[in-house]
Amino acid sequence: MPNLDSLKKLINYHFVFITTAVLFVGLTVINLVGTNILATQGFAVSESDSKTFMLEKENQRLSVKIEESVRLSDLEEKAKQSGFIRSKSIVYLPTPPTFASR
């Protein structure tokens, strides 16, 4: 027969319970801290994404303005070189309605 007293002394249930509780609380705190860190970084990434999106839209709009200004200035310069002048009055000619004929 094994000696039960020595086995009880070897495995102290009170010690095992406290060790398990401390380990559980420690892992819970580590999980909570890790989740908080990841959530904070998620907000920072989301904010950076929104700023990036706004800057891309502004960049696209500025590119269009640059293209328009370059094209209009080139067109005006070519018109001046060809002898065109700026008209002071614009006349619109009415056009008769068109119908498709078979």
Secondary structure, 3 states (H helix, E strand, C coil): CCCHHHHHHHCCHHHHHHHHHHHHHHHHHHHHHHHHHHHHHHHHHHHHHHHHHHHHHHHHHHHHHHHHHHHHHHHHHHHHHCCCCCCCCCCCCCCCCCCCCC
